[in-house]
Amino acid sequence: MVLPIVAYGDPVLRKVGKEIEKDFPKLDELIANMWETMYKASGVGLAAPQIGLPLRLFVVDATPFADDEELTEAEQKTIKGFKKVFINAKIAKETGKEWAFNEGCLSIPDIREDVLRKDTINISYVDENFNEHTETYDGVLARVIQHEYDHIEGILFTDKLSSLKKRLLKGRLVNITKGKVDVDYRMRFPNIKKAR
């Protein structure tokens, strides 16, 4: 089922997600709905807070980046088919050089900005079967995971912009909270009662 994506300004996007227990009710259904919602909105990642649930859960399918001509053949191969569920994720460390990459967010439509992030992450999490993993990612995969991880920590990519950039975007962000934005997927706006 395609769920409405929560727009910028909703307090749930600022909450630190709660850990998920193994017996969480209808977890498989929730994950399936998240995949469907993400694909319908042409996203590469979606976190539970973006559908209104303050939980430590996000999904990533980085496959659309596999055709990026700026990536090496090895990077393209690693990214192609990279599809994972991250539950109760914890980034242990971020290392390497900071690099800029143009990011967007389904909760903040029509705004894209360059964001600086470290190149490499070490992350531990459990998958949808509650198998434990500790893995290291770099480049674009690290970037996508860091962006979704921020969501479960109550952080948005706009928080990482300079104060000048934030001031310049303020009016557009306020418009998003009021639903004054064109989107081709369902959204729930904080200053409008009903999802559209």
VOFIDREN-894576 format. One record per residue: residue number from 1; residue in one letter; x, y, z of N, C-alpha, C in turn. Coordinates in Angstrom, 2 decimals. Example, Ala and Ser with C-alpha at 12.3 -4.5 7.8 and 13.67 -1.06 7.14 Angstrom:
<rs>
- 1	a	13.19	-5.69	7.80	12.30	-4.50	7.80	13.20	-3.30	7.80
- 2	s	12.85	-2.25	7.08	13.67	-1.06	7.14	12.90	0.03	7.87
</rs>
This chain:
<rs>
- 1	m	0.85	-1.18	0.00	0.00	0.00	0.00	0.89	1.24	0.00
- 2	v	0.58	2.17	-0.88	1.34	3.41	-0.95	0.85	4.35	0.16
- 3	l	1.80	4.78	0.99	1.47	5.65	2.12	1.84	7.09	1.79
- 4	p	1.16	8.06	2.44	1.57	9.45	2.21	2.91	9.73	2.88
- 5	i	3.74	10.49	2.19	5.04	10.87	2.74	4.87	12.18	3.51
- 6	v	5.42	12.19	4.72	5.31	13.35	5.60	6.21	14.47	5.10
- 7	a	5.65	15.67	5.02	6.38	16.83	4.50	7.17	17.55	5.58
- 8	y	8.17	18.28	5.12	8.98	19.15	5.97	8.07	19.96	6.90
- 9	g	8.49	20.08	8.16	7.72	20.85	9.13	6.93	19.98	10.09
- 10	d	6.73	18.71	9.73	6.01	17.80	10.63	6.95	17.41	11.77
- 11	p	6.49	17.51	13.02	7.35	17.20	14.17	7.93	15.78	14.17
- 12	v	7.28	14.82	13.52	7.79	13.44	13.52	9.16	13.37	12.85
- 13	l	9.44	14.28	11.92	10.73	14.28	11.24	11.87	14.74	12.15
- 14	r	11.54	15.29	13.31	12.55	15.76	14.25	12.74	14.82	15.44
- 15	k	12.01	13.70	15.45	12.11	12.76	16.56	13.20	11.73	16.30
- 16	v	13.91	11.36	17.36	14.87	10.25	17.26	14.04	8.98	17.30
- 17	g	14.26	8.11	16.32	13.47	6.89	16.21	13.68	5.93	17.36
- 18	k	12.60	5.20	17.69	12.66	4.16	18.74	13.11	2.84	18.12
- 19	e	13.83	2.05	18.91	14.27	0.74	18.43	13.07	-0.17	18.21
- 20	i	13.22	-1.08	17.28	12.16	-2.02	16.92	12.49	-3.39	17.51
- 21	e	11.51	-3.96	18.19	11.67	-5.32	18.76	11.35	-6.36	17.68
- 22	k	11.85	-7.57	17.90	11.65	-8.67	16.95	10.17	-8.98	16.74
- 23	d	9.36	-8.77	17.79	7.93	-9.10	17.69	7.07	-7.90	17.29
- 24	f	7.69	-6.88	16.66	6.95	-5.69	16.23	5.81	-6.14	15.31
- 25	p	4.57	-5.71	15.61	3.42	-6.19	14.83	3.46	-5.75	13.36
- 26	k	3.21	-6.71	12.47	3.11	-6.47	11.02	4.32	-5.76	10.42
- 27	l	5.51	-6.13	10.90	6.74	-5.51	10.40	6.92	-5.78	8.90
- 28	d	6.66	-7.02	8.47	6.81	-7.35	7.05	5.91	-6.47	6.18
- 29	e	4.69	-6.26	6.65	3.74	-5.43	5.91	4.22	-3.97	5.86
- 30	l	4.74	-3.49	6.98	5.26	-2.12	7.04	6.40	-1.95	6.04
- 31	i	7.33	-2.90	6.03	8.48	-2.82	5.13	8.01	-2.87	3.67
- 32	a	7.06	-3.75	3.36	6.52	-3.85	1.99	5.88	-2.52	1.58
- 33	n	5.14	-1.91	2.49	4.51	-0.62	2.21	5.55	0.48	1.99
- 34	m	6.64	0.41	2.75	7.71	1.40	2.58	8.37	1.27	1.21
- 35	w	8.64	0.03	0.78	9.21	-0.17	-0.55	8.27	0.40	-1.61
- 36	e	6.99	0.04	-1.51	6.01	0.48	-2.50	5.91	2.01	-2.54
- 37	t	5.89	2.61	-1.36	5.80	4.08	-1.25	7.03	4.74	-1.86
- 38	m	8.21	4.20	-1.55	9.47	4.75	-2.06	9.52	4.67	-3.59
- 39	y	9.18	3.50	-4.14	9.22	3.34	-5.60	8.21	4.24	-6.30
- 40	k	7.03	4.38	-5.71	5.98	5.23	-6.30	6.46	6.68	-6.39
- 41	a	7.28	7.09	-5.41	7.79	8.47	-5.37	9.15	8.61	-6.07
- 42	s	9.62	7.51	-6.70	10.92	7.49	-7.40	12.08	7.84	-6.47
- 43	g	12.03	7.33	-5.25	13.11	7.55	-4.30	14.13	6.42	-4.32
- 44	v	15.28	6.66	-3.67	16.29	5.61	-3.52	16.40	5.18	-2.05
- 45	g	15.68	5.89	-1.18	15.67	5.54	0.23	14.43	6.12	0.88
- 46	l	13.99	5.49	1.96	12.85	5.99	2.72	12.99	5.53	4.16
- 47	a	12.80	6.46	5.08	12.90	6.15	6.51	11.51	6.21	7.14
- 48	a	11.31	5.40	8.19	10.00	5.33	8.85	9.46	6.69	9.27
- 49	p	10.28	7.62	9.79	9.73	8.94	10.15	9.06	9.64	8.95
- 50	q	9.50	9.32	7.74	8.93	9.95	6.56	7.52	9.47	6.24
- 51	i	7.11	8.38	6.89	5.72	7.94	6.75	4.99	8.10	8.10
- 52	g	5.59	8.93	8.96	4.92	9.29	10.21	5.21	8.39	11.40
- 53	l	6.18	7.48	11.28	6.49	6.55	12.37	7.89	6.81	12.92
- 54	p	8.00	7.25	14.18	9.32	7.52	14.75	10.03	6.22	15.17
- 55	l	10.45	5.45	14.15	11.10	4.15	14.38	12.46	4.13	13.71
- 56	r	13.35	3.26	14.22	14.69	3.13	13.64	14.65	2.10	12.51
- 57	l	14.06	2.54	11.41	13.89	1.67	10.25	14.01	2.51	8.99
- 58	f	14.84	2.03	8.04	14.86	2.65	6.72	15.20	1.62	5.66
- 59	v	14.79	1.92	4.43	15.05	1.04	3.30	15.84	1.82	2.26
- 60	v	16.70	1.10	1.54	17.54	1.72	0.51	17.59	0.82	-0.72
- 61	d	17.37	1.41	-1.88	17.63	0.73	-3.15	18.40	1.73	-4.01
- 62	a	19.72	1.57	-4.05	20.59	2.53	-4.72	20.74	2.27	-6.21
- 63	t	20.03	1.27	-6.74	20.17	0.88	-8.14	20.11	2.05	-9.12
- 64	p	19.23	3.07	-8.94	19.21	4.16	-9.92	20.56	4.87	-10.09
- 65	f	21.42	4.82	-9.08	22.74	5.46	-9.18	23.73	4.63	-10.02
- 66	a	23.38	3.38	-10.32	24.30	2.49	-11.02	24.64	2.97	-12.43
- 67	d	23.78	3.81	-13.00	24.03	4.31	-14.35	24.81	5.63	-14.37
- 68	d	25.22	6.10	-13.21	25.95	7.37	-13.11	27.31	7.21	-13.79
- 69	e	27.53	7.98	-14.84	28.77	7.87	-15.63	30.00	8.35	-14.87
- 70	e	29.80	9.12	-13.79	30.95	9.60	-13.02	31.52	8.50	-12.12
- 71	l	30.78	7.42	-11.93	31.25	6.33	-11.07	32.13	5.37	-11.87
- 72	t	33.05	4.73	-11.16	33.88	3.72	-11.82	33.00	2.49	-12.09
- 73	e	33.51	1.63	-12.95	32.78	0.40	-13.28	32.56	-0.46	-12.03
- 74	a	33.58	-0.50	-11.17	33.48	-1.28	-9.92	32.38	-0.71	-9.01
- 75	e	32.33	0.64	-8.92	31.29	1.28	-8.09	29.91	1.00	-8.66
- 76	q	29.77	1.10	-9.98	28.48	0.84	-10.62	28.02	-0.59	-10.34
- 77	k	28.96	-1.52	-10.39	28.64	-2.93	-10.15	28.19	-3.16	-8.71
- 78	t	28.85	-2.49	-7.75	28.50	-2.61	-6.32	27.11	-2.05	-6.06
- 79	i	26.81	-0.94	-6.71	25.54	-0.24	-6.47	24.37	-0.96	-7.14
- 80	k	24.61	-1.53	-8.32	23.52	-2.18	-9.06	22.94	-3.32	-8.22
- 81	g	21.66	-3.24	-7.94	21.01	-4.29	-7.15	21.18	-4.14	-5.65
- 82	f	21.79	-3.03	-5.20	21.95	-2.82	-3.76	20.60	-2.42	-3.18
- 83	k	19.97	-3.37	-2.49	18.64	-3.16	-1.92	18.63	-3.79	-0.52
- 84	k	18.47	-2.93	0.51	18.56	-3.44	1.88	17.59	-2.75	2.81
- 85	v	17.24	-3.50	3.87	16.43	-2.99	4.97	17.36	-2.81	6.16
- 86	f	17.32	-1.64	6.78	18.16	-1.34	7.95	17.25	-1.12	9.16
- 87	i	17.38	-1.96	10.17	16.59	-1.83	11.40	17.55	-1.60	12.57
- 88	n	17.21	-0.66	13.43	18.01	-0.33	14.63	19.47	-0.03	14.28
- 89	a	19.65	0.68	13.18	21.00	0.98	12.69	21.73	1.93	13.64
- 90	k	23.04	1.75	13.69	23.90	2.63	14.47	25.19	2.82	13.68
- 91	i	25.48	4.05	13.29	26.75	4.33	12.61	27.81	4.46	13.69
- 92	a	28.80	3.55	13.65	29.87	3.55	14.65	30.87	4.66	14.37
- 93	k	31.20	4.83	13.08	32.11	5.93	12.74	31.99	6.33	11.29
- 94	e	32.32	7.59	11.05	32.37	8.16	9.71	33.80	8.65	9.52
- 95	t	34.44	8.20	8.43	35.84	8.56	8.21	36.04	9.01	6.77
- 96	g	37.27	9.40	6.48	37.62	9.81	5.13	37.39	11.29	4.91
- 97	k	37.61	11.68	3.68	37.50	13.09	3.30	36.04	13.47	3.11
- 98	e	35.70	14.69	3.51	34.34	15.18	3.25	34.23	15.53	1.77
- 99	w	33.07	15.19	1.17	32.85	15.54	-0.22	31.41	15.98	-0.42
- 100	a	31.23	16.85	-1.39	29.91	17.42	-1.66	29.17	16.55	-2.67
- 101	f	27.87	16.41	-2.45	27.01	15.65	-3.35	25.64	16.31	-3.30
- 102	n	25.01	16.42	-4.45	23.71	17.08	-4.54	22.62	16.14	-4.01
- 103	e	22.00	16.52	-2.89	20.99	15.69	-2.25	19.60	16.30	-2.36
- 104	g	18.62	15.43	-2.36	17.22	15.83	-2.28	16.55	14.91	-1.29
- 105	c	15.27	15.14	-1.03	14.56	14.34	-0.03	13.08	14.31	-0.39
- 106	l	12.47	13.14	-0.29	11.05	13.02	-0.61	10.18	13.87	0.30
- 107	s	10.65	14.15	1.52	9.90	14.98	2.47	10.10	16.48	2.20
- 108	i	11.08	16.79	1.35	11.39	18.19	1.03	11.43	18.31	-0.50
- 109	p	10.29	18.15	-1.16	10.29	18.13	-2.63	10.74	19.45	-3.26
- 110	d	11.32	19.31	-4.44	11.75	20.46	-5.26	12.90	21.26	-4.68
- 111	i	13.58	20.71	-3.68	14.78	21.39	-3.16	15.93	20.39	-3.21
- 112	r	17.00	20.78	-3.87	18.21	19.96	-3.93	19.39	20.88	-3.62
- 113	e	20.30	20.40	-2.81	21.47	21.20	-2.45	22.69	20.29	-2.27
- 114	d	23.87	20.85	-2.44	25.10	20.11	-2.18	25.30	20.01	-0.67
- 115	v	25.56	18.79	-0.21	25.76	18.52	1.21	27.13	17.86	1.38
- 116	l	27.89	18.30	2.37	29.18	17.69	2.67	28.99	16.54	3.65
- 117	r	29.55	15.39	3.33	29.54	14.24	4.23	30.86	13.50	4.11
- 118	k	31.22	12.76	5.15	32.43	11.94	5.12	32.25	10.82	4.10
- 119	d	33.34	10.34	3.55	33.32	9.35	2.48	32.94	7.94	2.91
- 120	t	33.34	7.53	4.13	33.22	6.13	4.54	32.49	6.02	5.87
- 121	i	31.62	5.01	5.97	30.92	4.76	7.24	31.06	3.30	7.64
- 122	n	31.01	3.10	8.95	30.91	1.75	9.51	29.59	1.71	10.25
- 123	i	28.72	0.78	9.87	27.36	0.75	10.41	26.99	-0.66	10.85
- 124	s	26.29	-0.74	11.99	25.74	-2.03	12.42	24.23	-1.90	12.44
- 125	y	23.55	-2.99	12.10	22.09	-2.99	12.02	21.59	-4.43	11.97
- 126	v	20.29	-4.59	12.07	19.69	-5.90	11.80	18.83	-5.76	10.56
- 127	d	18.72	-6.86	9.81	17.90	-6.83	8.61	16.47	-7.23	8.95
- 128	e	15.63	-7.42	7.94	14.22	-7.74	8.17	14.01	-9.08	8.87
- 129	n	15.04	-9.95	8.86	14.96	-11.25	9.56	15.66	-11.18	10.92
- 130	f	16.06	-9.99	11.31	16.77	-9.72	12.56	18.13	-10.40	12.64
- 131	n	18.74	-10.60	11.47	20.13	-11.05	11.42	21.00	-9.81	11.59
- 132	e	22.06	-9.95	12.41	22.92	-8.81	12.70	23.99	-8.63	11.63
- 133	h	24.29	-7.38	11.32	25.31	-7.04	10.32	26.15	-5.87	10.82
- 134	t	27.44	-5.91	10.53	28.32	-4.76	10.72	29.07	-4.62	9.41
- 135	e	28.89	-3.49	8.73	29.43	-3.34	7.38	30.05	-1.96	7.19
- 136	t	30.91	-1.88	6.19	31.55	-0.61	5.84	31.14	-0.25	4.41
- 137	y	30.75	1.00	4.23	30.37	1.49	2.90	31.10	2.78	2.63
- 138	d	31.32	3.03	1.34	31.92	4.31	0.97	31.23	4.88	-0.26
- 139	g	31.63	6.09	-0.64	31.09	6.72	-1.83	29.59	6.94	-1.78
- 140	v	28.93	6.69	-2.91	27.50	6.96	-3.05	26.67	6.12	-2.08
- 141	l	27.05	4.85	-1.87	26.29	4.01	-0.93	26.33	4.59	0.48
- 142	a	27.52	5.03	0.90	27.64	5.64	2.23	26.75	6.87	2.30
- 143	r	26.74	7.65	1.24	25.96	8.89	1.17	24.46	8.62	1.36
- 144	v	23.94	7.66	0.60	22.50	7.35	0.68	22.16	6.84	2.08
- 145	i	23.00	5.97	2.62	22.76	5.42	3.96	22.83	6.53	5.01
- 146	q	23.82	7.42	4.91	23.94	8.53	5.86	22.69	9.40	5.83
- 147	h	22.17	9.68	4.65	20.97	10.52	4.52	19.78	9.87	5.23
- 148	e	19.58	8.57	4.97	18.44	7.87	5.61	18.68	7.71	7.12
- 149	y	19.92	7.45	7.49	20.26	7.32	8.91	19.94	8.61	9.65
- 150	d	20.26	9.75	9.03	19.93	11.04	9.65	18.44	11.12	9.98
- 151	h	17.59	10.60	9.10	16.15	10.64	9.35	15.78	9.96	10.67
- 152	i	16.41	8.83	10.97	16.05	8.13	12.22	16.67	8.80	13.44
- 153	e	17.54	9.79	13.18	18.13	10.59	14.26	17.45	11.96	14.37
- 154	g	16.41	12.19	13.55	15.68	13.47	13.60	16.39	14.60	12.88
- 155	i	17.27	14.25	11.93	18.07	15.24	11.21	17.66	15.24	9.73
- 156	l	17.59	16.43	9.14	17.28	16.56	7.71	18.49	17.12	6.97
- 157	f	18.58	16.86	5.68	19.77	17.32	4.94	19.89	18.84	4.96
- 158	t	18.77	19.54	5.09	18.82	21.00	5.14	19.51	21.51	6.40
- 159	d	19.56	20.67	7.46	20.26	21.05	8.69	21.76	21.18	8.46
- 160	k	22.26	20.53	7.42	23.70	20.51	7.15	24.15	21.64	6.23
- 161	l	23.21	22.50	5.85	23.54	23.62	4.95	24.03	24.83	5.75
- 162	s	24.69	25.74	5.06	25.18	26.96	5.72	23.99	27.82	6.14
- 163	s	24.21	28.72	7.11	23.11	29.59	7.56	22.58	30.45	6.42
- 164	l	23.46	30.85	5.52	23.03	31.65	4.38	22.08	30.84	3.50
- 165	k	22.48	29.61	3.17	21.63	28.74	2.35	20.28	28.53	3.02
- 166	k	20.29	28.29	4.33	19.03	28.07	5.06	18.13	29.28	4.96
- 167	r	18.71	30.48	5.09	17.91	31.71	4.97	17.32	31.84	3.57
- 168	l	18.12	31.51	2.57	17.66	31.61	1.18	16.53	30.62	0.88
- 169	l	16.54	29.49	1.57	15.53	28.44	1.33	14.29	28.59	2.21
- 170	k	14.35	29.47	3.20	13.29	29.55	4.20	11.88	29.66	3.60
- 171	g	11.69	30.55	2.65	10.37	30.73	2.04	9.87	29.48	1.35
- 172	r	10.76	28.81	0.63	10.38	27.57	-0.07	10.03	26.47	0.92
- 173	l	10.77	26.41	2.04	10.48	25.40	3.06	9.12	25.66	3.72
- 174	v	8.82	26.93	3.99	7.52	27.30	4.57	6.41	26.90	3.61
- 175	n	6.61	27.14	2.30	5.61	26.75	1.31	5.35	25.24	1.32
- 176	i	6.41	24.45	1.53	6.25	23.00	1.59	5.33	22.62	2.76
- 177	t	5.52	23.26	3.92	4.69	22.93	5.08	3.21	23.22	4.80
- 178	k	2.96	24.18	3.90	1.58	24.57	3.56	1.03	23.81	2.36
- 179	g	1.85	22.91	1.80	1.39	22.15	0.65	1.49	22.90	-0.66
- 180	k	2.21	24.02	-0.66	2.37	24.81	-1.88	3.58	24.32	-2.67
- 181	v	3.44	23.10	-3.18	4.52	22.47	-3.93	3.88	21.42	-4.84
- 182	d	4.45	21.26	-6.03	3.93	20.25	-6.97	4.65	18.94	-6.75
- 183	v	3.89	17.90	-6.43	4.46	16.56	-6.28	3.56	15.57	-7.00
- 184	d	4.17	14.47	-7.46	3.36	13.46	-8.14	3.25	12.20	-7.28
- 185	y	3.38	12.37	-5.96	3.15	11.28	-5.03	2.37	11.82	-3.83
- 186	r	1.76	10.91	-3.07	0.94	11.34	-1.93	1.82	11.91	-0.82
- 187	m	1.36	13.04	-0.26	2.08	13.67	0.84	1.11	14.09	1.92
- 188	r	1.63	14.18	3.13	0.89	14.73	4.27	1.62	15.97	4.73
- 189	f	0.93	17.11	4.65	1.55	18.39	5.00	1.14	18.81	6.41
- 190	p	2.09	19.33	7.20	1.78	19.66	8.60	0.72	20.75	8.76
- 191	n	0.62	21.65	7.81	-0.34	22.75	7.95	-1.61	22.55	7.12
- 192	i	-1.84	21.31	6.69	-3.07	20.94	5.99	-3.60	19.68	6.68
- 193	k	-4.87	19.64	6.94	-5.45	18.52	7.71	-5.37	17.16	7.03
- 194	k	-5.55	17.11	5.71	-5.70	15.83	5.03	-4.56	15.61	4.02
- 195	a	-4.10	14.35	3.91	-3.07	14.04	2.93	-3.67	14.21	1.53
- 196	r	-2.81	14.63	0.61	-3.30	14.73	-0.77	-2.39	13.98	-1.72
</rs>
